[in-house]
């Protein structure tokens, strides 16, 4: 039952992103929200489908650090590109 709920949450996040993508014009806010949705989905997949939630604390912190690094890298790359454009 737990995996079904997690799967439903992942599907709803995907549908929410698709709705956002088709209903709003491209902007920095939309791009940042899309990146955030993707990273939330990655964290859910790490925790639920890759069984990190039962892993030792250092591995949990390492996966969270990876997500934070990806967030900073992706958002930073986007805004650097906007500035350089």
C-alpha positions in Angstrom: 0.0 0.0 0.0 2.8 2.4 0.9 4.4 2.0 -2.6 1.1 2.7 -4.3 0.7 6.0 -2.3 4.3 6.9 -3.2 3.7 6.1 -6.9 0.5 8.2 -6.8 2.4 11.1 -5.3 5.0 10.8 -8.1 2.3 10.7 -10.7 0.6 13.8 -9.3 3.9 15.7 -9.2 4.4 14.8 -12.9 0.8 15.9 -13.8 1.3 19.1 -11.8 4.4 19.8 -13.7 2.7 19.1 -17.1 -0.2 21.4 -16.1 2.3 24.1 -15.1 4.2 23.7 -18.3 1.1 24.1 -20.5 -0.7 26.8 -18.6 2.1 29.3 -17.9 4.6 31.1 -20.1 8.2 30.3 -19.6 9.9 32.3 -16.8 12.5 32.0 -14.1 9.8 31.1 -11.6 8.4 28.3 -13.8 11.9 26.9 -14.4 12.8 27.0 -10.8 9.6 25.3 -9.8 10.2 22.6 -12.5 13.7 22.0 -11.1 12.3 21.8 -7.6 9.6 19.3 -8.6 12.2 17.1 -10.3 14.4 17.2 -7.2 11.5 16.3 -4.9 10.8 13.4 -7.2 14.4 12.3 -7.0 14.4 12.4 -3.2 11.2 10.4 -3.1 12.7 7.8 -5.4 15.9 7.6 -3.4 14.0 7.1 -0.1 11.2 4.8 -1.2 12.4 2.8 -4.3 16.1 2.7 -3.6 15.5 1.9 0.1 17.6 4.8 1.4 15.2 5.5 4.2 16.4 2.3 6.0 20.1 3.0 5.2 22.6 4.3 7.7 22.5 8.0 8.5 25.6 8.9 6.5 24.1 7.5 3.3 20.9 9.5 3.9 22.8 12.6 4.4 24.9 11.9 1.3 21.9 11.5 -0.9 20.4 14.7 0.5 23.7 16.5 -0.1 23.7 15.3 -3.7 20.2 16.7 -4.2 21.2 20.0 -2.7 24.3 20.1 -4.9 22.1 19.4 -8.0 19.7 22.1 -7.0 22.4 24.7 -6.7 24.1 23.6 -9.9 20.9 23.5 -12.0 19.4 26.8 -10.7 22.8 28.4 -10.8 23.4 27.3 -14.4 20.0 28.5 -15.4 20.5 32.0 -13.9 24.1 32.2 -15.2 22.7 31.5 -18.7 20.1 34.2 -18.2 22.7 36.7 -17.2 25.0 35.8 -20.0 22.3 35.9 -22.6 
